[in-house]
Amino acid sequence: MTTVTTRSVEYPADSLTMIGHLSLPAGAERRPAVLIGPEGMGLSDVERRRAEALAELGYVALAFDSTADARGALHPGGPRRASRRRLPPTARTASRG
């Protein structure tokens, strides 16, 4: 079993500070990365465990919450609007391609 380091991270999105769960495999070399979005409202243990499992396979994995900011406040435009707007910056760039 690979050693995995996990931590909560904050990132800016649309003038809000969003929160995610980052899972890192052992080692300092460059690794492929995976973004994991929530299946429902908010970030749950399902997404956190999925990130950790992917890190055990050698991926850097970020499970992000698209509906609430770092304080836990829900996005004012509702979950549907939040799901379109609260992706980490690299995910927004990739989704435009």
Residue frames as qw, qx, qy, qz and C-alpha x, y, z in Angstrom:
[[0.000, 0.889, 0.458, 0.000, 0.00, 0.00, 0.00],
 [0.404, 0.457, -0.002, 0.792, 1.32, 3.44, -0.99],
 [0.248, -0.464, -0.443, 0.726, 1.62, 6.20, 1.59],
 [0.082, 0.681, 0.465, 0.560, -0.94, 8.93, 0.91],
 [0.176, -0.228, -0.354, 0.890, -0.98, 12.43, 2.37],
 [0.021, -0.692, -0.625, -0.360, -4.34, 14.22, 2.58],
 [0.173, -0.320, -0.322, 0.874, -5.31, 17.75, 3.52],
 [0.230, 0.833, 0.488, -0.119, -8.02, 20.32, 3.03],
 [0.379, -0.027, 0.246, 0.892, -7.14, 23.05, 0.54],
 [0.221, 0.786, 0.355, -0.455, -8.73, 26.36, -0.33],
 [0.396, 0.102, 0.506, 0.759, -8.78, 27.85, -3.82],
 [0.209, 0.435, 0.121, -0.867, -10.27, 31.02, -5.32],
 [0.165, 0.337, 0.809, 0.453, -13.24, 30.82, -7.70],
 [0.087, -0.668, -0.478, -0.564, -15.43, 33.74, -8.75],
 [0.115, -0.604, 0.247, -0.749, -14.45, 35.94, -5.78],
 [0.825, -0.470, 0.056, -0.309, -15.14, 33.13, -3.27],
 [0.020, -0.525, 0.841, -0.127, -12.77, 30.89, -1.38],
 [0.894, -0.012, -0.265, -0.361, -13.77, 27.30, -2.15],
 [0.472, -0.526, 0.689, -0.162, -12.60, 24.17, -0.35],
 [0.826, 0.285, -0.432, -0.222, -11.41, 20.79, -1.55],
 [0.822, -0.428, 0.377, -0.005, -9.84, 17.57, -0.30],
 [0.454, 0.716, -0.524, -0.086, -6.36, 17.00, -1.75],
 [0.917, -0.255, 0.304, 0.040, -4.80, 13.52, -1.74],
 [0.295, 0.800, -0.513, -0.097, -1.12, 13.16, -2.67],
 [0.976, 0.021, -0.178, 0.120, 0.85, 9.98, -3.36],
 [0.644, -0.626, 0.219, 0.382, 4.28, 9.54, -1.78],
 [0.666, 0.129, 0.354, 0.644, 7.27, 10.95, -3.66],
 [0.054, -0.684, -0.013, 0.728, 8.29, 14.28, -5.13],
 [0.229, -0.008, 0.684, 0.692, 8.14, 13.43, -8.84],
 [0.413, 0.142, -0.166, -0.884, 5.51, 14.84, -11.19],
 [0.259, 0.214, 0.933, -0.127, 2.27, 12.86, -11.24],
 [0.152, -0.384, -0.606, -0.680, -0.90, 12.90, -13.33],
 [0.163, 0.078, 0.505, -0.844, -3.82, 14.66, -11.64],
 [0.173, -0.440, -0.824, -0.314, -7.53, 13.94, -11.35],
 [0.266, -0.143, 0.220, -0.928, -10.39, 16.27, -10.34],
 [0.176, -0.330, -0.927, 0.015, -13.33, 14.66, -8.57],
 [0.299, -0.284, -0.058, -0.909, -16.63, 16.51, -8.46],
 [0.365, 0.013, 0.729, -0.579, -19.43, 15.79, -6.02],
 [0.047, -0.249, -0.905, -0.341, -22.17, 13.38, -7.08],
 [0.206, -0.755, -0.616, -0.086, -24.76, 15.34, -5.12],
 [0.142, -0.936, -0.018, -0.321, -24.92, 18.35, -2.86],
 [0.365, -0.834, 0.393, -0.129, -21.54, 19.08, -1.36],
 [0.407, 0.498, -0.756, 0.121, -18.34, 17.19, -0.77],
 [0.868, -0.370, 0.070, -0.324, -18.90, 13.87, 1.01],
 [0.575, -0.492, 0.651, 0.061, -16.82, 11.01, 2.34],
 [0.848, 0.365, 0.375, 0.076, -17.47, 9.18, -0.97],
 [0.496, 0.838, -0.107, 0.200, -15.47, 11.77, -2.93],
 [0.264, -0.808, 0.513, -0.120, -12.79, 11.99, -0.23],
 [0.776, -0.210, 0.594, 0.038, -12.30, 8.19, -0.26],
 [0.780, 0.571, 0.218, 0.133, -12.23, 8.17, -4.07],
 [0.211, 0.913, -0.313, 0.157, -9.45, 10.81, -4.02],
 [0.478, -0.620, 0.616, -0.086, -7.48, 8.78, -1.51],
 [0.867, 0.111, 0.483, 0.050, -7.89, 5.58, -3.55],
 [0.643, 0.746, 0.020, 0.171, -6.63, 7.35, -6.68],
 [0.071, -0.871, 0.465, -0.141, -3.66, 8.72, -4.74],
 [0.736, -0.335, 0.588, -0.005, -2.80, 5.15, -3.73],
 [0.819, 0.408, 0.359, 0.184, -2.62, 4.39, -7.48],
 [0.578, -0.094, 0.206, 0.784, -0.15, 7.27, -7.99],
 [0.130, 0.680, 0.394, 0.605, -2.45, 10.15, -8.97],
 [0.032, -0.087, -0.347, 0.933, -2.69, 13.58, -7.37],
 [0.150, -0.536, -0.770, -0.311, -6.43, 13.82, -6.67],
 [0.084, 0.014, 0.282, -0.956, -8.53, 16.85, -5.72],
 [0.098, -0.580, -0.804, -0.087, -12.12, 16.29, -4.63],
 [0.041, 0.091, -0.065, 0.993, -13.84, 19.68, -4.80],
 [0.099, 0.587, 0.713, -0.372, -17.09, 21.10, -3.45],
 [0.157, 0.285, 0.441, 0.836, -18.93, 23.07, -6.09],
 [0.272, -0.695, -0.561, -0.359, -21.89, 24.16, -3.96],
 [0.491, -0.853, -0.159, 0.082, -20.40, 25.76, -0.82],
 [0.307, 0.796, -0.367, 0.371, -17.47, 28.00, -0.04],
 [0.480, 0.231, -0.700, 0.476, -14.78, 27.43, 2.58],
 [0.250, -0.202, 0.486, -0.813, -17.06, 28.80, 5.31],
 [0.145, 0.256, 0.948, -0.118, -19.77, 26.28, 4.37],
 [0.358, 0.508, 0.217, -0.753, -22.05, 28.95, 2.91],
 [0.606, 0.415, 0.658, 0.165, -24.10, 27.76, -0.05],
 [0.241, 0.059, 0.413, 0.876, -23.60, 29.51, -3.38],
 [0.268, 0.387, 0.325, -0.820, -26.19, 32.32, -3.67],
 [0.465, 0.289, -0.441, -0.711, -27.23, 31.27, -7.19],
 [0.905, -0.027, 0.210, -0.370, -28.21, 27.79, -6.05],
 [0.701, -0.281, 0.626, 0.195, -26.59, 24.42, -6.71],
 [0.733, 0.539, 0.375, 0.178, -27.26, 24.39, -10.46],
 [0.267, 0.940, -0.141, 0.159, -25.46, 27.69, -11.02],
 [0.465, -0.729, 0.502, 0.019, -22.74, 26.70, -8.56],
 [0.846, -0.014, 0.499, 0.185, -22.01, 23.50, -10.45],
 [0.637, 0.686, 0.171, 0.307, -21.22, 25.54, -13.56],
 [0.113, 0.924, -0.148, 0.333, -19.13, 28.19, -11.80],
 [0.531, -0.756, 0.351, -0.150, -17.17, 26.69, -8.89],
 [0.956, 0.156, -0.067, 0.239, -14.67, 24.42, -10.60],
 [0.569, -0.566, 0.204, 0.561, -11.00, 24.89, -9.74],
 [0.212, 0.785, -0.234, -0.533, -9.32, 27.24, -12.28],
 [0.075, -0.354, 0.842, 0.400, -7.55, 24.45, -14.18],
 [0.337, 0.338, 0.878, -0.037, -10.81, 22.52, -14.56],
 [0.356, 0.781, 0.256, -0.445, -12.56, 25.57, -16.04],
 [0.111, 0.670, -0.536, -0.501, -9.75, 25.96, -18.57],
 [0.172, -0.121, 0.952, 0.221, -9.82, 22.27, -19.50],
 [0.378, 0.491, 0.755, -0.216, -13.61, 22.21, -19.87],
 [0.323, 0.766, -0.011, -0.556, -13.48, 25.04, -22.44],
 [0.049, -0.471, 0.753, 0.457, -11.19, 23.02, -24.73]]
